[in-house]
């Protein structure tokens, strides 16, 4: 049986591919779950239209992601956190913190697109990749500073 895939199916093919499958697999799994259509002439033309629409949508999304990436390249975020003497933070700067700060600056970036391997736990400058689209990755400059610790008002200054 020949079917046209409507969605990506693992170990079988990608959306829009015409594949030959066993009759039972097509009838009992792919067709009822709306993962595929039977490969008829009319369905092939429908799939071609769907592919063209998806290609146009992907092109506009990629163009929007590229413009956002160029805008993000000029942005530098600064975070101030409490830290110890060695520069190790008592808390951390997470992807959610970065997304929140970007939203405050007017950029709508989902926190899951920020590619932090682990939260930032030390002071310094870091370049964080942000995956905006499949092939579009923006580099975001993040600076983590130590919060100034004030001495208690009743404490005497130490003289040496």
N, C-alpha and C positions, 0 to 999 in steps of 0.2 A: 504494500500500500504506500502511495506517495502522499506526503503531507507537507504543508507550508507552515513553518513554525511562527507563532505569534509572539512568543517570548523566547529568551535564551534558555535552553535545556542542557544541563550538564551532560557531557559525553555524547551529545547528539548534534548540536549545532546552535547557531545564533538566530536571532529574530530575522525573519524573511527568507531563511534558507529553505530550499526544497529538498527534503530527505526521504529516503525509502526506509520504511520501518515494517516490522512484523504486523500483520493484520490485527492481532489481539492487543498489542501495545498501543496501536493507533486508536482502535475503537474503545478500549477499556480504560486507557490512561490519558492519552494526549487530548482526544476530542472532548470527553466529558469535563476535563479541567480547563478547557478553553486555552490550551497551550498551543494548539495547532488547528489548521483547517485542512479539509481534503483538497488535494491539488487538482482543481478543475480550472478551466480556462477563465471563468469569471472570477474565481477566487484569486488567481494569479494577478489579474488586473487590479483587484482591490489591494492586494499586498504591495504591488508596485506603487500605487498612490500613497499607501501608508509609509513606504520607504522614502518617497520623495518628501512627504510632509515631515518625517522625522529628520531627514537630512537638512531641510530648511531650518527646523527648530534647533538642531544641533549647531548649525552655523551661527545663528543669532546668539545662542547661549555662549558659544566660544568667544564671539566678538565682545559680548558684555563682560565676560570674565577677563579678557585681555585688557580692556579699558580699566576695570577695577584693579587689576594687577599693577598697571602703570601708576594708578593713584595711590595704591598701598605702598609702592616703593618709596614714595616721598614721606610716608608717615613714620614717626618714631614714637613709641610708647614708653613712658617712664612710670615705674612702680616704686613706691617707697614702702619698705617693710621693716619690722623690727628684726635685728640680727645680733648675733654674738660678736665677740672681738675678732674672730677669724673670718668674718664675712658670711658665715653660714646663717641662713634665715631661720627664724623660729617658726614661721609658717611656710608658705610656698606661693608661687605665681602659677596658676593653672590655665588651661585653655579657656575655661569659662571666664576667668578674670580678663584675659586678653580680648575675648569676644565682647565682654561688657564694656571695656574701654574703647574698643573700636566702634561699638554702637553709640557711645557718648560722643564720638567724633563724627558720627553720621554715616558710618559704613555698616551695612547689614551683612555680617559674616557669621555663619553657623559655627558653633564651637567645635563641631566634629570635623570641620574642614581644616582646623588648625592642627598641624602635624607635630605636636609635642610628644616626644618619646616618653618623657617623664616630667613632672612639674619642676619648675625652676626653683632651686633651693639655696642658691648662693647669689651674692651680689655680682654685678658686672654687666657687660654688654653681650647680647645673644641675638643671633639671626634665626628667626623662626619661620619655617616654610608653611605656607597656607595654600592648600590644594583647592583652587577655585573651580577647576574643570579638569577633565581627564588629562590634557596635555598642558594646562596652564597652572603654574605654581608661582605664587608671589613670595618674595622674601621680605619679611617684616622685621624691622629693627626694634628690639626690646631692651631697655636698660632697667636694671634692678638696683636701687640705691638703698643704703642702710638708713634707717630712721634715726635722726639725731636724738640722743638720750640726754635729757636735761638732768643736771645735778639737783638734788633736793635743796630747797631754799635755806634751810637751817644748817646745812653742812658747811664746815670751814674749808676754805681752799688750802690745799696741801702745798707747802713751800719746801724747797729742798736746799 
